[in-house]
């Protein structure tokens, strides 16, 4: 028993029996039909890596605001802090928690030292100049 043809789309003309019979597998060079599995030789998209809510709760802070203040007050240490802040963000994104927390700690210390040195320079300048 042959399969029944699909009902026509709303508003479109009814398909003739010849048109339904002419439908078949797409040509070898044509695009695959919607919903069809990809061909064996076609490159597949890698599955999208998503992090669970539990993983997102373990994000190490990257201290971005403190890093910006550190760059303004004492750029030599502030620029190094930017590097470690970036490495923290990348490690968080890749779920490398140990690296993220190590780099986060380095960023925090560098930010504090840069801010203290910068404020010390400003204080010494206003006091003695």
Secondary structure by P-SEA (a helix, b strand, c coil): ccccccccccccccccaaaaaacccccccccccccccccccccccccbbbbcaaaaaaccccaaaaaaaaaacccaaaaaaaaaaaaaaaaaaacaaaaaaaaaaaaaaaaaaaaaaaaaaaaaaaacc
